[in-house]
Amino acid sequence: MSPDSYPDEAATLHLPAEELQALASRVFQHLGLSLPHAEAMARTVVAGQRDDCQSHGVYRILSCAQTIRAGKVALQVEPVLAPASGAVVRVDAGYGFSPLAFERALPALVETTRQHGIGALVIRHCFHFSALWPEVEAITAHGLAALALTPSHAWVAPAGGSRPVFGTNPIAFGWPRPSKHPFVFDFATSAIARGDLELHRRAGTPLPAGCGVDAQGRPSTDPVAVAQGAMLAFGGHKGSALSAMVELMAGALIGDWMSQESLAFDEGAGAIPCHGELVLAFDPARLGAGDLAAQQQQAERLFHAITGQGARLPSQRRFEARARSLQRGVAVPRALYAEILALAE
């Protein structure tokens, strides 16, 4: 059984999203974060829990607490938004958590994208702990397409190697769909997300085969051994090449740390990775031939060609979970809820 699945209803609470968000915000403030940071982070983790993304849901409150205890992150810093420079929007998170920096910069990104047809958001010096789909969904809500890239800590070995060089290095893309959920995918370039590895460790369950190697470079399904060795990229050399691209685009290109530098900065503290993020936005109305309706119809034909043969679109499971959460409340394992309450107290 995957640790992402919690079938025992007796071990699960169902809470209104607003109640869970208020609790998360209270915990973050109790840990020392300013109100704006606490509320932005609460929105992010509750969105993950609402969509049944256990590895990026309220479980992340625990890793954020560890990062705060490590003394690495700025708790009260206000992100600094630089004046727009052409199609580029820059925000310095000041070594704070990333959600508030993104929220502060989003209006400027939307404006410059509509002006130029394409916009680039560069977030620097941020502790990034969340999935990327909340960010690309926030952009698609404005009728724009989006692509987001970010490194992490050096946990992943390159194809053919056994020592960590890359981060889990996620890539997310979003396409707006009128009157429907957007087309969104968000995946790590590693064979498994780091949060999923941690959930396997907590649950005492083995990893799927092919996710990592131990410290001696031998294939392993033991999450503890893989954490001490190296994770692997998905798809061999293909995932490895994509991961290298993320390092370059969201690290060297924007003048921020890559995954090896982030891990060196951590100094064994076990904190959330600290680095930059690159978010690109695209305006179909400006980049297309001027007939937005025709572009949308063309995209919908593609989606229908996928779903019409019984295949599902990426994020379909998330959107179904979202509907259940809105109807029944957000599902939270009781044991995890107790850990979060303990932080609040």
C-alpha positions as CSV (number, residue, x, y, z in Angstrom):
1,M,0.0,0.0,0.0
2,S,1.4,3.4,-1.0
3,P,1.8,5.9,1.9
4,D,-0.2,8.3,-0.2
5,S,-3.3,6.1,0.4
6,Y,-5.2,6.3,3.7
7,P,-8.1,3.9,3.3
8,D,-9.0,3.5,7.0
9,E,-11.7,6.1,7.6
10,A,-11.4,5.6,11.4
11,A,-7.9,6.9,11.2
12,T,-8.9,9.9,9.1
13,L,-10.5,13.3,9.9
14,H,-12.5,15.3,7.4
15,L,-12.1,19.0,8.0
16,P,-13.5,22.1,6.2
17,A,-10.6,23.7,4.2
18,E,-11.1,27.0,6.0
19,E,-10.7,25.3,9.4
20,L,-7.6,23.4,8.3
21,Q,-6.1,26.6,6.8
22,A,-6.7,28.5,10.0
23,L,-5.0,25.8,12.0
24,A,-2.0,25.8,9.6
25,S,-1.7,29.6,9.7
26,R,-1.8,29.4,13.5
27,V,0.9,26.8,13.6
28,F,3.1,28.8,11.3
29,Q,2.7,32.0,13.3
30,H,3.4,30.0,16.5
31,L,6.7,28.9,14.8
32,G,7.6,32.6,14.4
33,L,6.5,33.5,10.9
34,S,4.8,36.8,10.1
35,L,1.1,36.8,9.4
36,P,1.6,37.3,5.6
37,H,4.0,34.4,5.4
38,A,1.9,32.1,7.6
39,E,-1.2,32.7,5.5
40,A,0.5,32.2,2.2
41,M,2.1,29.0,3.4
42,A,-1.2,27.8,4.9
43,R,-2.9,28.3,1.5
44,T,-0.2,26.2,-0.2
45,V,-0.2,23.2,2.1
46,V,-3.9,23.0,2.4
47,A,-4.2,23.1,-1.3
48,G,-2.0,20.1,-1.5
49,Q,-4.0,18.2,1.2
50,R,-7.3,19.2,-0.4
51,D,-6.1,17.6,-3.7
52,D,-4.9,14.4,-1.8
53,C,-1.2,15.2,-2.5
54,Q,-0.1,13.8,0.8
55,S,3.6,14.4,0.2
56,H,2.9,18.1,-0.5
57,G,0.0,18.7,1.9
58,V,0.0,19.6,5.6
59,Y,2.7,17.0,6.2
60,R,5.0,19.8,4.9
61,I,4.3,21.8,8.0
62,L,6.6,19.3,9.8
63,S,9.5,19.9,7.4
64,C,9.0,23.6,7.6
65,A,9.2,23.4,11.3
66,Q,12.5,21.6,11.1
67,T,13.8,24.3,8.8
68,I,12.8,27.0,11.2
69,R,14.4,25.2,14.1
70,A,17.6,24.9,12.0
71,G,17.8,28.7,12.0
72,K,18.2,29.0,8.2
73,V,15.1,30.8,7.1
74,A,14.1,34.4,7.6
75,L,10.8,34.4,9.3
76,Q,9.6,38.0,9.0
77,V,11.3,39.2,5.8
78,E,9.2,41.0,3.2
79,P,9.9,39.9,-0.4
80,V,11.3,42.7,-2.5
81,L,9.8,43.2,-5.9
82,A,12.2,44.9,-8.4
83,P,10.9,47.3,-11.0
84,A,9.9,45.5,-14.1
85,S,12.6,45.2,-16.8
86,G,11.0,44.4,-20.1
87,A,9.3,41.0,-19.9
88,V,11.2,40.0,-16.7
89,V,9.8,40.3,-13.2
90,R,12.3,39.8,-10.3
91,V,11.5,39.2,-6.7
92,D,14.1,38.6,-3.9
93,A,12.6,36.4,-1.2
94,G,15.3,37.4,1.2
95,Y,15.9,33.8,2.3
96,G,12.3,33.5,3.3
97,F,9.8,30.8,2.3
98,S,8.7,31.0,-1.3
99,P,4.8,31.2,-1.3
100,L,4.6,34.9,-0.3
101,A,7.3,35.9,-2.8
102,F,5.3,34.2,-5.6
103,E,2.0,35.8,-4.5
104,R,3.6,39.3,-4.3
105,A,5.0,38.9,-7.8
106,L,2.0,37.3,-9.5
107,P,0.2,40.5,-10.5
108,A,3.3,41.9,-12.1
109,L,3.9,38.7,-14.0
110,V,0.4,38.7,-15.4
111,E,0.6,42.3,-16.4
112,T,4.0,42.0,-18.2
113,T,2.9,38.8,-19.9
114,R,-0.2,40.5,-21.3
115,Q,2.0,43.4,-22.5
116,H,4.7,41.3,-24.1
117,G,3.0,38.0,-24.9
118,I,5.6,36.2,-22.7
119,G,6.8,37.0,-19.2
120,A,9.5,35.5,-16.9
121,L,9.3,35.6,-13.1
122,V,12.7,35.1,-11.4
123,I,12.4,34.3,-7.7
124,R,15.8,34.4,-5.9
125,H,16.9,33.3,-2.4
126,C,13.9,31.4,-1.4
127,F,13.2,28.2,0.6
128,H,10.9,26.3,-1.7
129,F,9.0,23.4,-0.1
130,S,5.8,23.0,-2.2
131,A,4.6,21.5,-5.4
132,L,4.7,23.7,-8.4
133,W,1.1,23.1,-9.6
134,P,-0.4,25.7,-7.2
135,E,1.7,28.3,-8.9
136,V,1.0,27.3,-12.5
137,E,-2.7,27.0,-11.6
138,A,-2.6,30.6,-10.2
139,I,-1.3,31.7,-13.6
140,T,-3.8,29.7,-15.7
141,A,-6.6,31.3,-13.7
142,H,-5.7,34.5,-15.6
143,G,-6.0,32.8,-19.0
144,L,-2.2,32.3,-19.4
145,A,-0.1,29.2,-20.0
146,A,2.7,28.6,-17.6
147,L,5.9,26.7,-17.1
148,A,7.8,26.5,-13.8
149,L,11.2,25.0,-12.9
150,T,13.1,24.7,-9.7
151,P,16.1,22.8,-8.3
152,S,16.3,21.4,-4.8
153,H,19.1,19.7,-2.7
154,A,21.6,17.4,-4.5
155,W,19.9,14.1,-3.8
156,V,19.8,12.5,-7.3
157,A,22.6,10.8,-9.2
158,P,23.0,11.4,-13.0
159,A,22.3,8.5,-15.3
160,G,25.2,6.1,-15.1
161,G,26.4,7.6,-11.8
162,S,25.9,6.8,-8.2
163,R,26.7,10.1,-6.4
164,P,24.1,12.9,-6.0
165,V,24.4,15.9,-8.3
166,F,20.9,16.9,-9.2
167,G,17.9,17.8,-7.1
168,T,14.5,16.3,-7.6
169,N,14.1,19.2,-10.0
170,P,10.4,19.4,-10.7
171,I,8.9,20.8,-13.9
172,A,5.3,22.0,-14.1
173,F,3.2,23.2,-17.0
174,G,-0.3,24.6,-17.1
175,W,-2.7,25.4,-20.0
176,P,-6.0,27.3,-19.4
177,R,-9.3,25.7,-20.4
178,P,-12.5,27.8,-20.5
179,S,-15.0,26.6,-17.9
180,K,-12.9,23.6,-17.0
181,H,-10.0,22.7,-14.8
182,P,-6.7,23.7,-16.5
183,F,-4.5,21.1,-18.1
184,V,-1.7,20.7,-15.6
185,F,1.2,18.4,-15.1
186,D,3.8,18.6,-12.3
187,F,6.4,16.0,-11.8
188,A,9.9,15.6,-10.4
189,T,12.6,14.6,-12.7
190,S,13.6,12.0,-10.1
191,A,11.9,8.6,-10.1
192,I,10.1,9.5,-6.9
193,A,9.5,12.8,-5.1
194,R,11.6,13.4,-2.0
195,G,8.4,13.9,0.0
196,D,7.2,10.5,-1.1
197,L,10.5,8.9,-0.1
198,E,10.0,10.5,3.4
199,L,6.5,9.2,3.6
200,H,7.7,5.7,2.8
201,R,10.3,6.0,5.5
202,R,7.7,7.1,8.0
203,A,5.3,4.3,7.0
204,G,8.1,1.7,7.0
205,T,7.2,0.6,3.4
206,P,9.7,-0.1,0.6
207,L,10.2,2.2,-2.4
208,P,9.2,1.0,-5.9
209,A,12.1,-0.6,-7.7
210,G,14.4,1.7,-9.6
211,C,14.1,4.8,-7.4
212,G,17.5,4.8,-5.8
213,V,20.8,3.3,-4.8
214,D,22.5,2.9,-1.4
215,A,25.8,4.4,-0.3
216,Q,27.7,1.7,-2.2
217,G,25.8,2.4,-5.4
218,R,23.7,-0.8,-5.2
219,P,20.0,-0.7,-6.2
220,S,17.8,-0.5,-3.1
221,T,14.2,-0.1,-2.2
222,D,15.0,0.8,1.4
223,P,14.1,4.5,1.9
224,V,16.7,5.0,4.6
225,A,19.4,3.4,2.5
226,V,18.5,5.5,-0.5
227,A,18.4,8.7,1.6
228,Q,22.0,7.8,2.6
229,G,22.9,7.0,-1.0
230,A,21.3,8.6,-4.0
231,M,17.9,8.8,-5.7
232,L,17.7,8.2,-9.4
233,A,16.2,10.2,-12.3
234,F,13.2,8.8,-14.1
235,G,13.7,7.4,-17.5
236,G,17.4,7.0,-17.3
237,H,19.4,9.4,-19.5
238,K,16.2,11.3,-20.5
239,G,15.2,12.3,-17.0
240,S,18.8,13.0,-16.2
241,A,19.1,15.4,-19.1
242,L,15.9,17.2,-18.1
243,S,17.2,17.5,-14.5
244,A,20.4,19.1,-15.8
245,M,18.3,21.5,-17.8
246,V,16.4,22.5,-14.7
247,E,19.7,23.1,-12.8
248,L,20.9,25.4,-15.6
249,M,17.6,27.3,-16.3
250,A,16.5,27.7,-12.6
251,G,20.0,28.0,-11.2
252,A,22.8,29.3,-13.4
253,L,20.6,31.2,-15.8
254,I,18.9,33.3,-13.0
255,G,22.1,33.7,-10.9
256,D,21.0,31.6,-8.0
257,W,22.2,28.3,-6.4
258,M,21.9,24.9,-8.0
259,S,21.2,21.8,-6.0
260,Q,24.8,21.1,-4.9
261,E,25.1,24.6,-3.6
262,S,21.8,24.4,-1.8
263,L,22.9,21.2,-0.1
264,A,26.3,22.8,0.9
265,F,24.4,25.8,2.4
266,D,22.3,23.4,4.4
267,E,25.4,22.1,6.3
268,G,23.6,19.0,7.4
269,A,20.8,20.9,9.1
270,G,18.1,18.9,7.2
271,A,16.4,22.1,6.2
272,I,14.2,22.7,3.1
273,P,16.3,23.5,0.0
274,C,17.2,27.1,-0.6
275,H,17.6,28.3,-4.2
276,G,15.8,30.2,-7.0
277,E,12.8,29.5,-9.2
278,L,12.0,30.4,-12.8
279,V,8.4,30.7,-13.9
280,L,7.5,31.5,-17.5
281,A,4.1,32.7,-18.6
282,F,2.6,32.9,-22.1
283,D,-0.4,34.8,-23.4
284,P,-2.2,32.7,-26.1
285,A,-4.0,35.8,-27.3
286,R,-0.8,37.6,-28.0
287,L,1.3,34.7,-29.3
288,G,-1.4,33.2,-31.5
289,A,-2.9,34.3,-34.8
290,G,-5.4,36.5,-33.1
291,D,-8.3,33.9,-33.0
292,L,-8.2,32.8,-29.4
293,A,-11.4,30.8,-29.8
294,A,-9.8,28.8,-32.6
295,Q,-6.8,28.1,-30.5
296,Q,-8.9,26.9,-27.6
297,Q,-10.9,24.6,-29.9
298,Q,-7.6,23.2,-31.2
299,A,-6.4,22.5,-27.7
300,E,-9.7,20.9,-26.7
301,R,-9.5,18.5,-29.7
302,L,-6.2,17.3,-28.4
303,F,-7.6,16.7,-24.9
304,H,-10.6,14.9,-26.4
305,A,-8.3,12.7,-28.4
306,I,-6.7,11.7,-25.2
307,T,-9.8,11.2,-23.0
308,G,-11.9,9.8,-25.8
309,Q,-9.9,6.6,-25.8
310,G,-10.2,6.1,-22.1
311,A,-6.9,7.8,-21.1
312,R,-6.9,10.4,-18.4
313,L,-5.3,13.8,-18.4
314,P,-2.6,14.7,-15.9
315,S,-4.0,16.1,-12.6
316,Q,-7.4,14.4,-13.2
317,R,-7.0,12.5,-9.9
318,R,-6.2,15.7,-8.1
319,F,-9.3,17.5,-9.4
320,E,-11.5,14.5,-8.4
321,A,-10.0,14.6,-4.9
322,R,-10.6,18.4,-4.8
323,A,-14.3,17.8,-5.5
324,R,-14.5,15.2,-2.8
325,S,-12.8,17.5,-0.3
326,L,-15.2,20.4,-1.1
327,Q,-18.1,18.0,-0.5
328,R,-16.9,16.0,2.5
329,G,-14.1,18.1,3.9
330,V,-10.3,17.7,3.6
331,A,-9.1,14.3,4.6
332,V,-6.2,14.4,7.1
333,P,-4.7,11.3,8.9
334,R,-5.4,11.5,12.6
335,A,-1.8,10.8,13.5
336,L,-0.6,13.6,11.3
337,Y,-3.2,16.0,12.6
338,A,-2.0,15.2,16.2
339,E,1.5,16.1,15.2
340,I,0.4,19.4,13.7
341,L,-1.7,20.2,16.8
342,A,1.4,19.5,19.0
343,L,3.3,22.1,17.0
344,A,0.5,24.7,17.7
345,E,0.8,24.0,21.4
